[in-house]
């Protein structure tokens, strides 16, 4: 491993993540919050829920009651006036369902003088859930969609119709109380009805689209589930005010700023990356090949969210697969490195945020009898990168605004 490149990568990652923490964003949004004079309740759901709730309580003081539901390992302490719960992600579990029931209990009997402060971030689709079908079947449908390579919009179009809180139904449950929603976006283009499947947003997707997705991926569904795909979701809500804050654009801008501070010339390729993870890695490697020998310090930045088609039973995530797939293409190119991280600090069902490779990684893998194609076929990027020091470990960050992948070329090396 080239330690200079790895140090630069770590500094870029750290600065990028720091810039998109939700604390200041929540504080800015709450400047417009005006309680109606009755009770103020707080519900926060998603990977950044704890951080968002803590920021809100710091600004407003304790709520009259509240529930936070976030991913396992993401709670960092108690929050006054709020019950903190951890639950399953990316597949919902019984803790997801029970925590959501607690939130729905808060919504019972509210009046027009009451206010529901609803803090939402990515991951809420799994964490905030009241299934309209047996929980085991919902888990199976989620697993099918994840394994098929469906994108997040397709996944959420299905999940909305199988849920008692998604697609605007949580806001309906809060009526006539006002819902003040602060949303941290983790979906390209910031479509409000798709972020965490839009519990407090009118749904723009249709039953026809849901049926088409089920057919496209040949989902195995019960008759009850197929019936729900034909049940329309709320198309209008009159009791919701929404502030969207934080996005992958800010993540990419922060990465570019730190690259520039380290002497690299940043080039933003896209903030809407949405292809196969290994194809993205190969593409970034090909860009570095084109500029090898230019004698410049360049940083090519791509933000978004790639997908993985599961063909094996290994351990990994989309960011790890992206990085590993770049290793053969940059092998032996002096000063070349590719790394990719999830802004929430967890990549797939692993404790890593993502992966890092450079011009020396392929040789290190080969020395350990690890073949990149075989590893990718088995979806086991985690163990391969772990063997060569290529995992990026940040721990839970408290934010969630998609991923950023960066290809560095240090012409001075």
C-alpha positions in Angstrom: 0.0 0.0 0.0 1.2 3.5 -0.8 1.0 5.2 2.5 1.0 8.8 1.1 -2.1 8.0 -1.0 -3.8 6.3 1.8 -3.2 9.2 4.1 -4.6 11.6 1.5 -7.6 9.4 1.1 -8.3 9.3 4.9 -8.0 13.1 5.1 -10.5 13.6 2.2 -12.9 11.1 3.7 -12.8 12.7 7.2 -13.3 16.2 5.9 -16.1 15.2 3.6 -18.1 13.4 6.3 -17.6 16.2 8.8 -19.1 18.7 6.3 -22.4 16.8 6.0 -23.1 16.0 9.6 -26.7 16.9 10.3 -26.3 19.1 13.4 -26.1 22.5 11.7 -28.6 21.5 9.0 -31.2 20.6 11.6 -30.6 23.8 13.5 -31.1 25.9 10.4 -34.3 24.1 9.5 -35.7 24.6 13.0 -35.4 28.3 12.7 -38.8 28.1 10.9 -40.5 25.8 13.4 -43.4 27.4 15.1 -45.3 25.1 17.6 -49.1 25.5 17.5 -49.4 26.0 21.2 -50.3 22.5 22.3 -48.0 19.5 22.8 -44.9 19.0 20.8 -44.0 15.4 20.0 -40.8 14.2 18.3 -40.3 11.2 16.1 -36.9 10.6 14.4 -36.3 7.7 12.0 -33.3 6.6 9.9 -29.5 6.1 10.2 -29.0 9.8 11.2 -32.0 9.8 13.5 -30.1 10.0 16.8 -27.9 12.8 15.7 -30.8 14.8 14.2 -32.9 14.3 17.4 -30.1 15.4 19.7 -29.6 18.5 17.6 -33.3 19.3 17.8 -33.5 18.9 21.5 -30.4 21.1 21.9 -32.2 23.8 20.0 -35.8 23.4 21.3 -35.4 21.7 24.7 -37.0 18.4 25.5 -40.2 17.4 23.6 -43.3 16.4 25.5 -42.6 12.9 24.4 -40.6 11.3 21.6 -39.2 8.2 19.9 -36.0 7.7 17.9 -35.5 4.6 15.8 -32.1 4.1 14.2 -29.8 1.3 13.1 -28.0 -1.0 15.6 -24.9 0.7 17.0 -26.0 4.2 16.1 -27.3 5.4 19.5 -24.6 7.4 21.3 -26.3 8.2 24.5 -29.6 9.3 26.1 -31.6 12.3 24.8 -33.9 14.1 27.3 -37.6 13.5 26.6 -36.9 10.9 23.9 -36.9 7.1 24.0 -34.1 5.7 21.7 -34.6 2.4 19.9 -32.3 0.5 17.6 -33.6 -1.8 14.8 -32.8 -3.8 11.7 -31.4 -2.3 8.5 -31.4 -2.9 5.5 -34.0 -5.6 6.3 -36.6 -4.6 8.9 -37.0 -6.7 12.1 -39.3 -7.0 15.1 -37.5 -4.0 16.7 -38.4 -1.9 13.6 -42.0 -2.9 14.0 -42.2 -2.3 17.8 -40.4 1.1 17.7 -42.8 2.2 14.9 -45.8 1.2 17.0 -44.4 3.4 19.8 -44.3 6.3 17.3 -47.8 5.7 16.1 -49.0 5.6 19.7 -47.7 9.2 20.0 -49.8 10.2 17.0 -53.0 8.9 18.6 -55.5 11.6 19.7 -53.5 14.6 18.6 -55.4 17.9 18.1 -54.9 20.8 15.7 -53.0 22.6 18.5 -50.4 19.8 18.7 -47.2 19.6 16.6 -45.3 16.5 15.4 -41.6 17.2 14.7 -40.6 14.4 12.3 -36.9 14.0 11.6 -36.2 11.7 8.7 -33.0 10.3 7.1 -32.0 7.5 4.8 -32.5 4.0 6.2 -35.9 4.9 7.5 -37.6 2.5 5.0 -36.4 -0.5 7.0 -36.3 1.1 10.4 -39.7 2.8 10.4 -42.2 0.2 9.5 -45.7 -1.1 10.3 -46.1 -4.0 7.8 -49.5 -4.7 6.3 -48.4 -8.3 5.6 -46.7 -10.7 8.0 -43.3 -9.4 9.0 -41.5 -12.5 7.7 -43.0 -11.9 4.3 -42.0 -8.2 4.3 -38.4 -9.3 5.1 -38.4 -11.8 2.3 -39.7 -9.2 -0.2 -37.0 -6.7 0.9 -34.3 -9.4 0.5 -35.5 -10.2 -2.9 -35.4 -6.6 -4.0 -31.9 -6.1 -2.6 -30.5 -9.2 -4.2 -32.1 -8.3 -7.6 -30.2 -5.1 -8.0 -33.3 -2.9 -7.8 -32.5 0.7 -7.2 -33.8 2.6 -4.1 -36.7 4.2 -6.0 -37.9 0.9 -7.2 -37.5 -0.7 -3.8 -39.4 2.1 -2.1 -42.2 2.0 -4.6 -43.0 -1.5 -3.6 -42.4 -1.0 0.2 -44.8 2.0 0.3 -47.7 -0.3 -0.6 -47.0 -2.9 2.0 -46.7 -0.4 4.9 -49.0 1.4 7.3 -46.7 4.4 7.7 -45.0 4.9 4.3 -46.2 6.9 1.4 -47.7 9.7 3.6 -49.6 7.4 5.9 -47.7 8.5 9.1 -48.7 12.1 8.4 -52.3 10.9 8.0 -52.1 9.2 11.4 -50.9 12.5 13.0 -53.8 14.6 11.6 -55.2 17.1 12.5 -51.9 17.9 14.2 -49.3 19.8 12.1 -46.3 17.8 11.0 -43.0 19.7 10.7 -40.7 17.4 8.8 -36.9 17.8 8.5 -35.4 15.5 5.9 -31.8 14.5 5.3 -31.7 13.3 1.7 -30.0 10.0 0.6 -31.6 9.7 -2.8 -30.4 11.3 -6.1 -32.3 14.4 -7.0 -33.9 14.5 -3.5 -37.4 13.1 -4.3 -39.2 13.7 -1.0 -41.7 10.9 -1.5 -38.9 8.4 -1.9 -36.6 9.3 1.0 -37.3 6.6 3.6 -40.4 5.9 1.4 -41.9 9.3 2.4 -43.9 8.7 5.6 -44.9 12.4 5.6 -45.1 13.1 1.9 -47.8 12.5 -0.7 -46.8 9.6 -3.0 -46.1 10.2 -6.6 -45.6 6.6 -7.6 -48.5 4.5 -9.0 -49.9 1.1 -8.6 -49.0 0.4 -12.2 -45.3 1.2 -11.5 -45.4 -1.1 -8.5 -46.8 -4.0 -10.6 -44.2 -3.3 -13.3 -41.3 -3.5 -10.8 -42.7 -6.8 -9.3 -42.8 -8.2 -12.9 -39.4 -6.8 -13.8 -37.6 -8.6 -11.0 -40.0 -11.6 -10.9 -40.7 -11.1 -7.3 -42.2 -14.1 -5.4 -45.3 -12.5 -3.8 -48.4 -13.9 -2.0 -51.9 -13.1 -3.2 -52.3 -10.7 -0.3 -49.2 -8.8 -1.3 -50.2 -8.5 -4.9 -53.6 -7.1 -3.8 -51.8 -4.4 -1.7 -49.7 -3.4 -4.8 -53.1 -2.3 -6.3 -54.1 -0.2 -3.2 -53.3 3.4 -3.9 -51.3 5.6 -1.5 -52.2 9.2 -0.3 -51.7 11.7 -3.1 -52.3 14.9 -1.0 -51.6 16.0 2.6 -52.7 19.3 4.1 -51.0 19.1 7.5 -47.3 18.8 6.6 -44.5 21.4 6.2 -41.2 19.9 5.0 -37.6 21.2 5.0 -35.1 19.2 3.0 -31.5 19.5 4.2 -28.2 17.9 3.3 -27.5 16.0 0.1 -24.8 14.1 -1.9 -24.1 17.4 -3.7 -22.7 18.8 -0.4 -20.7 15.7 0.2 -19.1 16.0 -3.3 -18.4 19.7 -2.8 -16.7 19.0 0.6 -14.6 16.3 -1.0 -13.5 18.6 -3.8 -12.6 21.3 -1.3 -10.3 18.9 0.7 -8.8 17.5 -2.5 -7.9 21.1 -3.5 -6.4 21.7 -0.1 -4.1 18.7 -0.6 -3.0 20.0 -4.0 -5.2 17.9 -6.3 -7.2 19.5 -9.1 -10.8 18.2 -8.4 -13.1 17.2 -11.3 -16.7 16.5 -10.4 -17.8 13.7 -12.7 -21.3 13.3 -11.4 -23.4 13.6 -8.2 -26.0 11.1 -9.7 -23.9 7.9 -10.0 -26.4 5.0 -10.2 -24.8 2.0 -12.0 -23.4 -1.4 -11.0 -20.7 -0.9 -8.3 -18.0 -3.0 -10.1 -18.7 -1.1 -13.4 -18.2 2.2 -11.6 -14.9 1.0 -10.2 -13.7 -0.1 -13.6 -14.7 3.2 -15.1 -12.8 5.2 -12.5 -9.8 3.1 -13.1 -10.0 3.7 -16.9 -10.1 7.5 -16.2 -6.8 7.2 -14.2 -5.3 5.2 -17.1 -6.1 8.0 -19.5 -4.3 10.6 -17.4 -1.4 8.5 -16.2 1.9 10.2 -17.1 0.3 13.7 -17.3 2.4 14.8 -14.3 -0.6 16.4 -12.6 -2.3 15.9 -9.3 -5.9 15.1 -10.2 -9.0 14.0 -8.2 -12.1 12.6 -10.0 -15.2 12.7 -7.9 -18.4 10.7 -8.3 -21.3 10.9 -5.8 -24.4 8.8 -5.8 -25.4 5.2 -5.0 -24.4 2.2 -7.0 -26.0 -1.3 -6.9 -24.8 -4.8 -6.4 -26.2 -8.0 -8.0 -25.6 -10.8 -5.5 -24.1 -13.8 -7.1 -22.2 -15.2 -4.1 -22.5 -15.6 -0.4 -19.5 -13.5 0.7 -19.4 -10.3 2.8 -19.2 -6.8 1.4 -21.0 -3.7 0.3 -21.3 -1.6 -2.8 -18.5 0.8 -1.9 -16.1 -2.1 -1.2 -17.0 -3.8 -4.5 -16.5 -0.5 -6.4 -13.0 -0.1 -4.9 -12.0 -3.7 -5.4 -13.1 -3.7 -9.0 -10.8 -0.7 -9.7 -7.7 -2.6 -8.5 -6.8 -4.4 -11.7 -7.1 -1.3 -13.8 -4.8 0.9 -11.7 -2.2 -1.8 -11.0 1.3 -0.4 -11.5 0.2 3.1 -12.3 2.3 5.3 -10.0 0.2 7.6 -7.8 -3.1 6.0 -8.6 -5.8 5.2 -6.0 -9.5 4.7 -5.9 -11.7 4.7 -2.8 -15.4 4.8 -2.1 -17.3 5.3 1.2 -20.9 5.4 2.4 -21.5 8.7 4.3 -23.4 6.8 7.1 -20.2 4.9 7.9 -21.6 1.5 7.1 -21.4 -0.3 3.8 -23.8 -3.1 3.4 -24.1 -5.6 6.3 -20.5 -4.8 7.4 -18.7 -2.6 9.9 -16.7 -0.9 7.2 -17.7 2.4 5.5 -16.1 1.4 2.2 -12.9 0.4 0.5 -9.6 1.7 -0.7 -7.2 0.4 -3.4 -4.1 1.8 -5.0 -1.4 0.9 -7.5 0.0 -1.7 -5.2 -3.2 -3.5 -4.1 -3.5 -6.1 -7.0 0.0 -7.3 -6.2 -0.8 -7.6 -2.6 -4.0 -9.6 -3.4 -2.1 -11.9 -5.8 0.5 -12.6 -3.2 -2.3 -13.9 -1.0 -3.8 -16.0 -3.8 -6.8 -13.8 -4.1 -8.3 -13.3 -7.6 -10.3 -10.1 -7.9 -12.8 -11.6 -10.4 -13.4 -14.6 -8.1 -13.8 -12.4 -5.1 -16.4 -10.2 -6.9 -18.2 -13.2 -8.1 -18.6 -14.4 -4.5 -19.4 -10.8 -3.3 -16.6 -11.1 -0.7 -14.9 -7.8 -1.1 -14.8 -7.3 2.7 -12.4 -10.2 3.4 -10.2 -9.4 0.4 -9.8 -5.8 1.3 -9.3 -6.7 4.9 -6.4 -8.9 4.0 -4.5 -6.0 2.3 -5.5 -3.2 4.7 -8.0 -1.8 2.2 -11.1 -1.4 4.4 -12.2 2.1 5.3 -13.5 2.2 8.9 -15.2 5.3 10.3 -17.8 3.9 12.6 -21.4 5.2 12.4 -21.2 8.9 11.4 -24.6 10.2 12.3 -25.4 11.3 8.7 -26.6 9.6 5.5 -26.4 11.4 2.2 -25.4 8.7 -0.3 -21.8 7.7 -1.2 -18.8 9.3 -2.7 -16.1 7.6 -4.8 -12.9 9.3 -5.7 -10.1 8.4 -8.1 -6.8 10.1 -7.2 -3.8 10.5 -9.4 -0.7 12.0 -7.8 1.7 12.9 -10.6 4.5 13.7 -8.2 4.8 10.0 -7.2 
